[in-house]
């Protein structure tokens, strides 16, 4: 006997369990939920991912996802086209956009330099970034990559590539998070936040 | 601009968000995960639900899901065919099976009597249960429906239908859960567990 008495259900459970953060128990719950839904609903559910995968395009400028041509951010005339924020992934763009504190453009690398995973500088669209800057009109490049060894290696590599260009290179501020207790902040973050202390503005 | 710069991504996020317990934030995370997977993987994922919905069959005996004909439980000669446990849903079967404490058959109602949702006794396969008992060989029917008004109404209705048949009708034990503190047990459960107290077996 199959685990749940049906290979079709087993497969549905297996597939839900491939999602990050979804265990077998939740996968079963979701599969049973699917079983109880209308056929039309299930078709729409399944087709969403097939269409996403087959239809998605990327912005030729910044590598942001885009259904067609240049993405809505790059084509938004109200945004500041003189600032480019370099991020690792699409998710980072959404995170930054959610803050409402940034009005420039992005450059999505789609990864970071990682010898372990065989990702070298040439696998990332760094020359494309250089080309965007060389085309003129860019005053600042904000590096917003992660702080691990790989992220810092990537930041440093990019910095070396663009240091000679007439553009200011900045990095997002690091420090103790708002609302975080010093007690529970890791030493590295707390140490850096001491080093990078700033004039108090009451 | 669409929420995420792509209608395809929006739709994928929307569809993940239709799952129980999945909020917008998780839905976005899952949709981005999908975007990063191989096309073949995504096809297999989507097809699992399409196939589940179009291909699933139900056991003519107990209404358990079954890919083909009588389900693995009903067709298992090692199980005790003289006991039938009446449950509301497939999920309840899995829960009971997981305990490893039951070796009989099931009868899945697929719902309970609910005037609010327009589900009457005739919408549930209760006559099918009567028929199974009347066919002979059944010694005990275990009622394992939920304890709300609707569940108890359903249990009572079934009891009335089968009380005249030569079968013992039992109900799963209710009481304070193992490991639960009396302090945090609801009054009804604690009250019932006092009423139904049993000889102490050390």
Contacts between the chains, C-beta under 8 A, distances in Angstrom:
chain1	res1	chain2	res2	distance
A	1	B	72	3.7
A	1	B	73	7.8
A	1	B	76	7.1
A	2	B	72	7.2
A	4	B	65	7.3
A	4	B	94	6.8
A	5	B	64	5.9
A	5	B	65	6.0
A	5	B	66	6.2
A	5	B	71	5.4
A	5	B	72	4.8
A	5	B	73	6.6
A	6	B	56	6.5
A	6	B	65	4.6
A	6	B	66	6.2
A	6	B	67	5.0
A	7	B	67	5.6
A	8	B	48	7.9
A	8	B	51	5.6
A	8	B	52	4.7
A	8	B	55	5.1
A	8	B	56	5.4
A	8	B	65	7.9
A	8	B	67	5.9
A	9	B	52	6.4
A	9	B	56	7.1
A	9	B	65	5.8
A	11	B	48	4.8
A	11	B	51	7.1
A	11	B	52	7.3
A	12	B	48	4.7
A	12	B	49	5.9
A	12	B	51	8.0
A	12	B	52	4.4
A	14	B	48	7.4
A	15	B	44	6.7
A	15	B	45	4.8
A	15	B	48	4.0
A	15	B	49	7.5
A	18	B	41	7.5
A	18	B	45	6.8
A	19	B	30	5.6
A	19	B	33	6.6
A	20	B	29	7.1
A	20	B	30	7.3
A	20	B	33	5.5
A	21	B	26	7.3
A	21	B	29	7.7
A	26	B	21	7.3
A	28	B	91	7.8
A	28	B	94	6.7
A	29	B	20	7.0
A	29	B	21	7.7
A	29	B	91	7.5
A	30	B	19	5.6
A	30	B	20	7.3
A	31	B	52	7.0
A	32	B	89	7.7
A	32	B	90	6.0
A	32	B	91	5.6
A	33	B	19	6.6
A	33	B	20	5.5
A	34	B	49	5.2
A	34	B	52	6.2
A	34	B	53	7.0
A	35	B	52	6.3
A	35	B	53	7.2
A	35	B	56	6.5
A	35	B	65	7.3
A	35	B	90	7.6
A	37	B	53	7.6
A	39	B	53	5.4
A	39	B	54	7.2
A	41	B	18	7.5
A	42	B	49	5.2
A	42	B	50	6.6
A	42	B	52	7.7
A	42	B	53	4.4
A	43	B	50	6.6
A	43	B	53	7.8
A	44	B	15	6.7
A	45	B	15	4.8
A	45	B	18	6.8
A	45	B	46	8.0
A	45	B	49	6.2
A	46	B	45	8.0
A	46	B	46	3.7
A	46	B	47	7.0
A	46	B	49	5.0
A	46	B	50	5.0
A	47	B	46	7.0
A	48	B	8	7.9
A	48	B	11	4.8
A	48	B	12	4.7
A	48	B	14	7.4
A	48	B	15	4.0
A	49	B	12	5.8
A	49	B	15	7.5
A	49	B	34	5.1
A	49	B	42	5.3
A	49	B	45	6.3
A	49	B	46	5.0
A	50	B	42	6.6
A	50	B	43	6.6
A	50	B	46	5.0
A	51	B	8	5.6
A	51	B	11	7.0
A	51	B	12	8.0
A	52	B	8	4.7
A	52	B	9	6.4
A	52	B	11	7.2
A	52	B	12	4.4
A	52	B	31	7.0
A	52	B	34	6.2
A	52	B	35	6.3
A	52	B	42	7.7
A	53	B	34	7.0
A	53	B	35	7.2
A	53	B	37	7.6
A	53	B	39	5.4
A	53	B	42	4.4
A	53	B	43	7.8
A	54	B	39	7.2
A	55	B	8	5.1
A	56	B	6	6.5
A	56	B	8	5.5
A	56	B	9	7.1
A	56	B	35	6.5
A	64	B	5	6.0
A	65	B	4	7.4
A	65	B	5	6.0
A	65	B	6	4.7
A	65	B	8	8.0
A	65	B	9	5.9
A	65	B	35	7.3
A	66	B	5	6.2
A	66	B	6	6.2
A	67	B	6	5.0
A	67	B	7	5.6
A	67	B	8	5.9
A	71	B	5	5.4
A	72	B	1	3.7
A	72	B	2	7.3
A	72	B	5	4.8
A	73	B	1	7.7
A	73	B	5	6.6
A	76	B	1	7.2
A	89	B	32	7.8
A	90	B	32	6.1
A	90	B	35	7.6
A	91	B	28	7.9
A	91	B	29	7.6
A	91	B	32	5.7
A	94	B	4	6.8
A	94	B	28	6.8
